[in-house]
Amino acid sequence: VPWGEPVWTEGNQTLWIGKSDNSGGAIAVAGSSQSTPSQAGILKIASESIQKGSLVNFWLDSGVESVRKASAANKYSCHGYASAAANVGESILIITQHGTVNSFPIIESGSIMDGICFLSETLSGAFSLSSVNTIGHIYQKVGFISDSKMIFSPGIVITRG
């Protein structure tokens, strides 16, 4: 990946932007060095206000590669989660890699306990510990919780019939 100049630095974390030779999409890494990033993801434009940790969906907004909150009710499947908060029109680093989540995603309600996490059908951008049961909504496992840590691992999407 041909890396450009650092985009920003905060403490010991620096964000670099690069371009993948295969996909042509912008990719980014954040960490203390380019070779050992603490987070890697895809840079997108927020088409709505997004909180840090929100589960998000990629889409084309008038031809612009954008991100919005994932939602089982709206059939917006989860592709990643937000590494930071962003307002409409701002760039945001979306983490798409499977693994332990650095900051807990938004939970629909209730307390955190071990189990499978599903895309919420009542709160956009959130996960739920209850599966989707409403006809016409999408069902998607987004990870699991073990020992008070969430492992992000979005699964296939099924529309409830």
Backbone as JSON Lines, residues from 0, in Angstrom:
{"i":0,"aa":"V","n":[0.85,-1.18,0.0],"ca":[0.0,0.0,0.0],"c":[0.89,1.24,0.0]}
{"i":1,"aa":"P","n":[0.7,2.13,-0.96],"ca":[1.47,3.38,-0.97],"c":[0.87,4.37,0.03]}
{"i":2,"aa":"W","n":[1.59,4.64,1.13],"ca":[1.08,5.52,2.17],"c":[1.4,6.97,1.86]}
{"i":3,"aa":"G","n":[0.47,7.84,2.19],"ca":[0.69,9.27,2.04],"c":[1.23,9.87,3.31]}
{"i":4,"aa":"E","n":[1.16,11.16,3.4],"ca":[1.6,11.86,4.6],"c":[0.59,11.61,5.72]}
{"i":5,"aa":"P","n":[1.03,11.69,6.98],"ca":[0.08,11.55,8.09],"c":[-1.04,12.58,7.99]}
{"i":6,"aa":"V","n":[-2.28,12.17,8.27],"ca":[-3.42,13.05,8.2],"c":[-3.59,13.82,9.5]}
{"i":7,"aa":"W","n":[-3.46,13.14,10.63],"ca":[-3.52,13.79,11.93],"c":[-2.76,12.97,12.94]}
{"i":8,"aa":"T","n":[-2.36,13.64,14.02],"ca":[-1.69,12.98,15.13],"c":[-2.33,13.45,16.42]}
{"i":9,"aa":"E","n":[-2.62,12.49,17.31],"ca":[-3.19,12.79,18.62],"c":[-2.48,11.9,19.63]}
{"i":10,"aa":"G","n":[-1.71,12.48,20.53],"ca":[-0.92,11.68,21.47],"c":[0.09,10.87,20.69]}
{"i":11,"aa":"N","n":[0.12,9.56,20.92],"ca":[1.05,8.7,20.17],"c":[0.36,8.0,19.0]}
{"i":12,"aa":"Q","n":[-0.85,8.44,18.64],"ca":[-1.59,7.84,17.54],"c":[-1.55,8.76,16.32]}
{"i":13,"aa":"T","n":[-1.21,8.2,15.16],"ca":[-1.17,8.95,13.91],"c":[-2.04,8.22,12.9]}
{"i":14,"aa":"L","n":[-2.74,8.97,12.06],"ca":[-3.58,8.38,11.02],"c":[-2.92,8.6,9.67]}
{"i":15,"aa":"W","n":[-2.7,7.51,8.92],"ca":[-2.17,7.57,7.56],"c":[-3.24,7.11,6.6]}
{"i":16,"aa":"I","n":[-3.28,7.71,5.43],"ca":[-4.22,7.31,4.38],"c":[-3.42,6.71,3.24]}
{"i":17,"aa":"G","n":[-3.93,5.6,2.7],"ca":[-3.29,4.97,1.57],"c":[-4.34,4.56,0.56]}
{"i":18,"aa":"K","n":[-3.94,3.95,-0.52],"ca":[-4.86,3.48,-1.54],"c":[-4.48,2.05,-1.88]}
{"i":19,"aa":"S","n":[-5.46,1.16,-1.82],"ca":[-5.22,-0.23,-2.14],"c":[-5.03,-0.39,-3.64]}
{"i":20,"aa":"D","n":[-4.03,-1.16,-4.06],"ca":[-3.81,-1.38,-5.49],"c":[-4.92,-2.23,-6.09]}
{"i":21,"aa":"N","n":[-5.58,-3.07,-5.28],"ca":[-6.6,-3.98,-5.79],"c":[-7.97,-3.34,-5.92]}
{"i":22,"aa":"S","n":[-8.45,-2.71,-4.84],"ca":[-9.82,-2.21,-4.86],"c":[-9.94,-0.76,-5.3]}
{"i":23,"aa":"G","n":[-8.86,0.01,-5.16],"ca":[-8.93,1.41,-5.52],"c":[-9.56,2.27,-4.45]}
{"i":24,"aa":"G","n":[-10.08,1.67,-3.35],"ca":[-10.71,2.43,-2.28],"c":[-9.69,2.96,-1.3]}
{"i":25,"aa":"A","n":[-10.03,4.04,-0.64],"ca":[-9.15,4.61,0.38],"c":[-9.15,3.73,1.61]}
{"i":26,"aa":"I","n":[-7.99,3.47,2.14],"ca":[-7.87,2.72,3.38],"c":[-7.03,3.55,4.34]}
{"i":27,"aa":"A","n":[-7.13,3.23,5.61],"ca":[-6.4,4.01,6.6],"c":[-5.95,3.13,7.73]}
{"i":28,"aa":"V","n":[-4.89,3.53,8.39],"ca":[-4.44,2.86,9.61],"c":[-4.16,3.92,10.66]}
{"i":29,"aa":"A","n":[-4.41,3.58,11.9],"ca":[-4.11,4.47,13.02],"c":[-3.26,3.69,14.0]}
{"i":30,"aa":"G","n":[-2.22,4.29,14.5],"ca":[-1.36,3.65,15.47],"c":[-0.11,4.45,15.67]}
{"i":31,"aa":"S","n":[0.86,3.83,16.35],"ca":[2.11,4.54,16.59],"c":[3.05,4.45,15.4]}
{"i":32,"aa":"S","n":[2.79,3.52,14.46],"ca":[3.56,3.45,13.22],"c":[2.7,2.83,12.14]}
{"i":33,"aa":"Q","n":[3.08,3.02,10.87],"ca":[2.32,2.46,9.75],"c":[2.38,0.94,9.74]}
{"i":34,"aa":"S","n":[3.5,0.37,10.17],"ca":[3.68,-1.08,10.07],"c":[3.04,-1.84,11.22]}
{"i":35,"aa":"T","n":[2.74,-1.16,12.34],"ca":[2.1,-1.83,13.48],"c":[0.89,-1.03,13.94]}
{"i":36,"aa":"P","n":[-0.16,-0.97,13.11],"ca":[-1.31,-0.16,13.47],"c":[-2.1,-0.77,14.62]}
{"i":37,"aa":"S","n":[-2.72,0.09,15.42],"ca":[-3.62,-0.4,16.46],"c":[-5.02,-0.58,15.88]}
{"i":38,"aa":"Q","n":[-5.32,0.13,14.8],"ca":[-6.6,-0.01,14.12],"c":[-6.37,0.17,12.62]}
{"i":39,"aa":"A","n":[-7.05,-0.64,11.84],"ca":[-7.02,-0.48,10.39],"c":[-8.46,-0.47,9.91]}
{"i":40,"aa":"G","n":[-8.75,0.32,8.92],"ca":[-10.12,0.39,8.45],"c":[-10.22,1.13,7.14]}
{"i":41,"aa":"I","n":[-11.43,1.55,6.86],"ca":[-11.75,2.22,5.62],"c":[-12.27,3.61,5.95]}
{"i":42,"aa":"L","n":[-11.8,4.6,5.24],"ca":[-12.23,5.97,5.46],"c":[-13.46,6.24,4.59]}
{"i":43,"aa":"K","n":[-14.55,6.69,5.21],"ca":[-15.8,7.0,4.51],"c":[-16.31,8.35,4.98]}
{"i":44,"aa":"I","n":[-17.32,8.87,4.29],"ca":[-17.98,10.12,4.64],"c":[-19.27,9.81,5.38]}
{"i":45,"aa":"A","n":[-19.48,10.43,6.53],"ca":[-20.7,10.21,7.31],"c":[-21.88,10.92,6.63]}
{"i":46,"aa":"S","n":[-22.95,10.18,6.38],"ca":[-24.15,10.78,5.78],"c":[-25.18,11.13,6.85]}
{"i":47,"aa":"E","n":[-24.85,10.85,8.11],"ca":[-25.65,11.24,9.26],"c":[-24.7,11.32,10.46]}
{"i":48,"aa":"S","n":[-25.14,11.89,11.55],"ca":[-24.3,11.93,12.75],"c":[-24.11,10.52,13.28]}
{"i":49,"aa":"I","n":[-22.87,10.16,13.56],"ca":[-22.54,8.81,14.01],"c":[-21.73,8.9,15.29]}
{"i":50,"aa":"Q","n":[-22.12,8.1,16.28],"ca":[-21.4,8.04,17.55],"c":[-20.24,7.05,17.44]}
{"i":51,"aa":"K","n":[-19.22,7.28,18.26],"ca":[-18.12,6.32,18.37],"c":[-18.71,4.97,18.8]}
{"i":52,"aa":"G","n":[-18.32,3.92,18.1],"ca":[-18.8,2.58,18.43],"c":[-20.06,2.16,17.7]}
{"i":53,"aa":"S","n":[-20.68,3.06,16.93],"ca":[-21.9,2.7,16.18],"c":[-21.59,1.65,15.13]}
{"i":54,"aa":"L","n":[-22.49,0.7,14.98],"ca":[-22.4,-0.27,13.88],"c":[-22.88,0.46,12.64]}
{"i":55,"aa":"V","n":[-22.16,0.3,11.53],"ca":[-22.46,1.1,10.34],"c":[-22.59,0.27,9.07]}
{"i":56,"aa":"N","n":[-23.2,0.91,8.07],"ca":[-23.5,0.33,6.78],"c":[-22.9,1.21,5.69]}
{"i":57,"aa":"F","n":[-22.24,0.6,4.71],"ca":[-21.69,1.34,3.57],"c":[-22.77,1.49,2.51]}
{"i":58,"aa":"W","n":[-22.79,2.66,1.87],"ca":[-23.74,2.88,0.77],"c":[-23.27,4.05,-0.07]}
{"i":59,"aa":"L","n":[-23.86,4.17,-1.27],"ca":[-23.56,5.3,-2.16],"c":[-24.63,6.36,-1.96]}
{"i":60,"aa":"D","n":[-24.22,7.53,-1.52],"ca":[-25.11,8.66,-1.3],"c":[-24.86,9.66,-2.43]}
{"i":61,"aa":"S","n":[-25.71,9.63,-3.46],"ca":[-25.54,10.49,-4.65],"c":[-24.16,10.31,-5.26]}
{"i":62,"aa":"G","n":[-23.68,9.06,-5.32],"ca":[-22.41,8.74,-5.93],"c":[-21.21,8.84,-5.0]}
{"i":63,"aa":"V","n":[-21.42,9.26,-3.75],"ca":[-20.33,9.38,-2.78],"c":[-20.33,8.17,-1.86]}
{"i":64,"aa":"E","n":[-19.17,7.49,-1.75],"ca":[-19.07,6.35,-0.83],"c":[-19.23,6.86,0.59]}
{"i":65,"aa":"S","n":[-20.33,6.46,1.23],"ca":[-20.7,7.02,2.53],"c":[-20.97,5.92,3.53]}
{"i":66,"aa":"V","n":[-21.24,6.35,4.76],"ca":[-21.55,5.43,5.85],"c":[-22.74,5.99,6.63]}
{"i":67,"aa":"R","n":[-23.61,5.08,7.06],"ca":[-24.77,5.43,7.89],"c":[-24.9,4.35,8.95]}
{"i":68,"aa":"K","n":[-25.75,4.58,9.94],"ca":[-25.94,3.6,11.0],"c":[-26.62,2.36,10.44]}
{"i":69,"aa":"A","n":[-26.11,1.2,10.83],"ca":[-26.72,-0.07,10.44],"c":[-28.05,-0.22,11.19]}
{"i":70,"aa":"S","n":[-29.01,-0.89,10.56],"ca":[-30.34,-1.03,11.16],"c":[-31.03,-2.26,10.62]}
{"i":71,"aa":"A","n":[-31.46,-3.15,11.51],"ca":[-32.2,-4.33,11.08],"c":[-33.56,-3.94,10.52]}
{"i":72,"aa":"A","n":[-34.21,-2.92,11.11],"ca":[-35.53,-2.5,10.66],"c":[-35.49,-1.87,9.27]}
{"i":73,"aa":"N","n":[-34.42,-1.11,8.97],"ca":[-34.3,-0.44,7.67],"c":[-33.56,-1.28,6.63]}
{"i":74,"aa":"K","n":[-33.16,-2.48,7.0],"ca":[-32.43,-3.4,6.13],"c":[-31.07,-2.84,5.71]}
{"i":75,"aa":"Y","n":[-30.38,-2.15,6.65],"ca":[-29.02,-1.66,6.44],"c":[-28.09,-2.59,7.19]}
{"i":76,"aa":"S","n":[-27.5,-3.54,6.51],"ca":[-26.64,-4.53,7.17],"c":[-25.38,-3.88,7.72]}
{"i":77,"aa":"C","n":[-24.76,-4.55,8.68],"ca":[-23.56,-4.05,9.34],"c":[-22.31,-4.45,8.55]}
{"i":78,"aa":"H","n":[-21.48,-3.45,8.21],"ca":[-20.21,-3.7,7.52],"c":[-19.01,-3.4,8.41]}
{"i":79,"aa":"G","n":[-19.22,-2.65,9.49],"ca":[-18.12,-2.27,10.37],"c":[-18.65,-1.44,11.53]}
{"i":80,"aa":"Y","n":[-17.71,-0.84,12.28],"ca":[-18.11,0.03,13.38],"c":[-17.23,1.28,13.38]}
{"i":81,"aa":"A","n":[-17.78,2.35,13.93],"ca":[-17.12,3.66,13.91],"c":[-16.04,3.74,14.97]}
{"i":82,"aa":"S","n":[-14.84,4.15,14.57],"ca":[-13.73,4.3,15.51],"c":[-13.79,5.62,16.27]}
{"i":83,"aa":"A","n":[-14.62,6.53,15.8],"ca":[-14.78,7.85,16.42],"c":[-16.14,8.41,16.03]}
{"i":84,"aa":"A","n":[-16.52,9.5,16.65],"ca":[-17.77,10.17,16.29],"c":[-17.54,11.05,15.06]}
{"i":85,"aa":"A","n":[-18.61,11.27,14.3],"ca":[-18.53,12.15,13.13],"c":[-19.88,12.79,12.88]}
{"i":86,"aa":"N","n":[-19.84,14.01,12.37],"ca":[-21.05,14.72,11.94],"c":[-21.22,14.52,10.44]}
{"i":87,"aa":"V","n":[-22.37,14.9,9.93],"ca":[-22.67,14.78,8.5],"c":[-21.57,15.46,7.68]}
{"i":88,"aa":"G","n":[-21.06,14.74,6.68],"ca":[-20.06,15.29,5.78],"c":[-18.62,15.11,6.23]}
{"i":89,"aa":"E","n":[-18.41,14.67,7.46],"ca":[-17.05,14.47,7.96],"c":[-16.53,13.08,7.6]}
{"i":90,"aa":"S","n":[-15.22,12.98,7.46],"ca":[-14.58,11.68,7.23],"c":[-14.53,10.91,8.54]}
{"i":91,"aa":"I","n":[-14.67,9.59,8.43],"ca":[-14.68,8.73,9.62],"c":[-14.0,7.41,9.29]}
{"i":92,"aa":"L","n":[-13.18,6.93,10.21],"ca":[-12.49,5.65,10.04],"c":[-13.42,4.55,10.51]}
{"i":93,"aa":"I","n":[-13.73,3.62,9.6],"ca":[-14.61,2.5,9.91],"c":[-13.76,1.24,10.03]}
{"i":94,"aa":"I","n":[-13.89,0.56,11.18],"ca":[-13.16,-0.67,11.42],"c":[-13.99,-1.82,10.85]}
{"i":95,"aa":"T","n":[-13.39,-2.59,9.96],"ca":[-14.1,-3.7,9.32],"c":[-13.49,-5.05,9.68]}
{"i":96,"aa":"Q","n":[-12.33,-5.03,10.3],"ca":[-11.65,-6.3,10.6],"c":[-12.32,-7.0,11.77]}
{"i":97,"aa":"H","n":[-12.35,-8.32,11.7],"ca":[-12.89,-9.14,12.78],"c":[-11.89,-9.11,13.93]}
{"i":98,"aa":"G","n":[-12.39,-9.1,15.15],"ca":[-11.5,-9.12,16.31],"c":[-12.09,-8.38,17.48]}
{"i":99,"aa":"T","n":[-11.31,-8.26,18.54],"ca":[-11.76,-7.6,19.76],"c":[-11.96,-6.11,19.5]}
{"i":100,"aa":"V","n":[-13.1,-5.6,19.93],"ca":[-13.45,-4.2,19.73],"c":[-12.73,-3.34,20.77]}
{"i":101,"aa":"N","n":[-12.05,-2.27,20.31],"ca":[-11.32,-1.38,21.22],"c":[-12.26,-0.57,22.11]}
{"i":102,"aa":"S","n":[-13.36,-0.1,21.55],"ca":[-14.35,0.63,22.35],"c":[-15.69,-0.05,22.11]}
{"i":103,"aa":"F","n":[-16.42,-0.31,23.17],"ca":[-17.65,-1.08,23.06],"c":[-18.65,-0.41,22.13]}
{"i":104,"aa":"P","n":[-19.21,-1.15,21.18],"ca":[-20.28,-0.58,20.35],"c":[-21.5,-0.22,21.2]}
{"i":105,"aa":"I","n":[-22.4,0.49,20.6],"ca":[-23.62,0.92,21.27],"c":[-24.52,-0.3,21.49]}
{"i":106,"aa":"I","n":[-25.04,-0.46,22.7],"ca":[-25.97,-1.56,22.99],"c":[-27.38,-0.99,23.07]}
{"i":107,"aa":"E","n":[-28.33,-1.75,22.54],"ca":[-29.73,-1.34,22.49],"c":[-30.27,-1.03,23.89]}
{"i":108,"aa":"S","n":[-30.14,-1.95,24.81],"ca":[-30.58,-1.74,26.19],"c":[-30.14,-2.94,27.01]}
{"i":109,"aa":"G","n":[-30.23,-2.83,28.3],"ca":[-29.89,-3.94,29.17],"c":[-28.42,-3.94,29.55]}
{"i":110,"aa":"S","n":[-28.04,-4.97,30.27],"ca":[-26.66,-5.07,30.73],"c":[-25.86,-5.98,29.82]}
{"i":111,"aa":"I","n":[-24.55,-5.8,29.87],"ca":[-23.64,-6.6,29.05],"c":[-23.45,-7.95,29.71]}
{"i":112,"aa":"M","n":[-23.67,-9.01,28.96],"ca":[-23.41,-10.36,29.46],"c":[-22.94,-11.21,28.29]}
{"i":113,"aa":"D","n":[-22.29,-12.33,28.6],"ca":[-21.78,-13.2,27.54],"c":[-22.91,-13.68,26.64]}
{"i":114,"aa":"G","n":[-22.64,-13.75,25.35],"ca":[-23.63,-14.24,24.4],"c":[-23.41,-13.7,23.01]}
{"i":115,"aa":"I","n":[-24.3,-14.1,22.11],"ca":[-24.24,-13.66,20.71],"c":[-24.84,-12.27,20.6]}
{"i":116,"aa":"C","n":[-24.24,-11.42,19.78],"ca":[-24.73,-10.05,19.54],"c":[-25.37,-9.99,18.16]}
{"i":117,"aa":"F","n":[-26.51,-9.35,18.1],"ca":[-27.26,-9.2,16.85],"c":[-27.42,-7.72,16.53]}
{"i":118,"aa":"L","n":[-27.57,-7.41,15.25],"ca":[-27.89,-6.05,14.83],"c":[-29.26,-5.7,15.39]}
{"i":119,"aa":"S","n":[-29.37,-4.54,16.05],"ca":[-30.62,-4.13,16.69],"c":[-31.68,-3.76,15.66]}
{"i":120,"aa":"E","n":[-32.92,-4.09,15.99],"ca":[-34.02,-3.68,15.13],"c":[-34.76,-2.48,15.7]}
{"i":121,"aa":"T","n":[-34.37,-2.01,16.9],"ca":[-35.06,-0.87,17.51],"c":[-34.19,0.37,17.66]}
{"i":122,"aa":"L","n":[-32.85,0.23,17.62],"ca":[-31.96,1.37,17.77],"c":[-30.87,1.3,16.69]}
{"i":123,"aa":"S","n":[-30.93,2.21,15.72],"ca":[-29.95,2.22,14.63],"c":[-28.54,2.38,15.16]}
{"i":124,"aa":"G","n":[-27.61,1.61,14.61],"ca":[-26.22,1.68,14.99],"c":[-25.86,0.86,16.21]}
{"i":125,"aa":"A","n":[-26.83,0.16,16.78],"ca":[-26.61,-0.57,18.02],"c":[-26.68,-2.09,17.8]}
{"i":126,"aa":"F","n":[-26.21,-2.81,18.82],"ca":[-26.4,-4.25,18.81],"c":[-27.34,-4.62,19.94]}
{"i":127,"aa":"S","n":[-27.85,-5.83,19.87],"ca":[-28.79,-6.33,20.85],"c":[-28.38,-7.75,21.22]}
{"i":128,"aa":"L","n":[-28.74,-8.17,22.41],"ca":[-28.5,-9.56,22.8],"c":[-29.69,-10.43,22.45]}
{"i":129,"aa":"S","n":[-30.73,-9.82,21.85],"ca":[-31.92,-10.55,21.39],"c":[-31.92,-10.59,19.87]}
{"i":130,"aa":"S","n":[-32.28,-11.73,19.3],"ca":[-32.31,-11.83,17.84],"c":[-33.55,-11.13,17.29]}
{"i":131,"aa":"V","n":[-33.52,-10.83,16.02],"ca":[-34.61,-10.16,15.32],"c":[-35.73,-11.16,15.04]}
{"i":132,"aa":"N","n":[-36.95,-10.75,15.36],"ca":[-38.1,-11.64,15.14],"c":[-39.17,-11.02,14.24]}
{"i":133,"aa":"T","n":[-39.02,-9.77,13.85],"ca":[-40.04,-9.08,13.07],"c":[-39.94,-9.44,11.6]}
{"i":134,"aa":"I","n":[-41.06,-9.84,11.0],"ca":[-41.1,-10.18,9.58],"c":[-40.74,-8.94,8.77]}
{"i":135,"aa":"G","n":[-39.86,-9.12,7.78],"ca":[-39.41,-8.04,6.92],"c":[-38.13,-7.35,7.38]}
{"i":136,"aa":"H","n":[-37.74,-7.55,8.63],"ca":[-36.48,-6.99,9.13],"c":[-35.35,-7.97,8.84]}
{"i":137,"aa":"I","n":[-34.12,-7.46,8.81],"ca":[-32.99,-8.36,8.58],"c":[-32.46,-8.9,9.9]}
{"i":138,"aa":"Y","n":[-31.93,-10.1,9.83],"ca":[-31.33,-10.8,10.96],"c":[-29.84,-10.91,10.65]}
{"i":139,"aa":"Q","n":[-28.99,-10.39,11.54],"ca":[-27.56,-10.47,11.32],"c":[-26.83,-10.56,12.66]}
{"i":140,"aa":"K","n":[-26.04,-11.61,12.81],"ca":[-25.15,-11.7,13.96],"c":[-23.99,-10.77,13.68]}
{"i":141,"aa":"V","n":[-23.59,-9.97,14.68],"ca":[-22.49,-9.03,14.49],"c":[-21.28,-9.34,15.37]}
{"i":142,"aa":"G","n":[-21.4,-10.37,16.18],"ca":[-20.28,-10.76,17.04],"c":[-20.78,-11.47,18.27]}
{"i":143,"aa":"F","n":[-19.91,-11.52,19.28],"ca":[-20.29,-12.14,20.54],"c":[-19.5,-11.51,21.68]}
{"i":144,"aa":"I","n":[-20.05,-11.68,22.88],"ca":[-19.4,-11.15,24.07],"c":[-18.9,-12.32,24.9]}
{"i":145,"aa":"S","n":[-17.66,-12.22,25.32],"ca":[-17.05,-13.22,26.19],"c":[-16.13,-12.5,27.16]}
{"i":146,"aa":"D","n":[-16.26,-12.79,28.44],"ca":[-15.43,-12.16,29.47],"c":[-15.44,-10.64,29.36]}
{"i":147,"aa":"S","n":[-16.63,-10.06,29.17],"ca":[-16.83,-8.61,29.08],"c":[-16.11,-7.95,27.92]}
{"i":148,"aa":"K","n":[-15.76,-8.71,26.88],"ca":[-15.15,-8.16,25.68],"c":[-16.01,-8.56,24.48]}
{"i":149,"aa":"M","n":[-16.18,-7.61,23.54],"ca":[-16.92,-7.95,22.33],"c":[-15.95,-8.33,21.23]}
{"i":150,"aa":"I","n":[-16.24,-9.44,20.59],"ca":[-15.51,-9.87,19.4],"c":[-16.4,-9.51,18.21]}
{"i":151,"aa":"F","n":[-15.93,-8.57,17.38],"ca":[-16.69,-8.13,16.21],"c":[-16.49,-9.14,15.09]}
{"i":152,"aa":"S","n":[-17.58,-9.68,14.59],"ca":[-17.52,-10.67,13.52],"c":[-18.87,-10.71,12.81]}
{"i":153,"aa":"P","n":[-19.13,-9.74,11.93],"ca":[-20.44,-9.68,11.28],"c":[-20.67,-10.89,10.38]}
{"i":154,"aa":"G","n":[-21.88,-11.42,10.45],"ca":[-22.24,-12.6,9.68],"c":[-23.13,-12.28,8.5]}
{"i":155,"aa":"I","n":[-23.63,-13.35,7.89],"ca":[-24.51,-13.19,6.74],"c":[-25.81,-12.53,7.14]}
{"i":156,"aa":"V","n":[-26.5,-11.98,6.17],"ca":[-27.75,-11.26,6.42],"c":[-28.9,-12.08,5.88]}
{"i":157,"aa":"I","n":[-29.93,-12.24,6.71],"ca":[-31.14,-12.98,6.34],"c":[-32.34,-12.07,6.58]}
{"i":158,"aa":"T","n":[-33.25,-12.0,5.61],"ca":[-34.48,-11.24,5.81],"c":[-35.52,-12.17,6.39]}
{"i":159,"aa":"R","n":[-36.09,-11.76,7.54],"ca":[-37.12,-12.57,8.2],"c":[-38.36,-12.61,7.31]}
{"i":160,"aa":"G","n":[-38.87,-13.81,7.08],"ca":[-40.06,-13.95,6.24],"c":[-41.23,-14.42,7.02]}
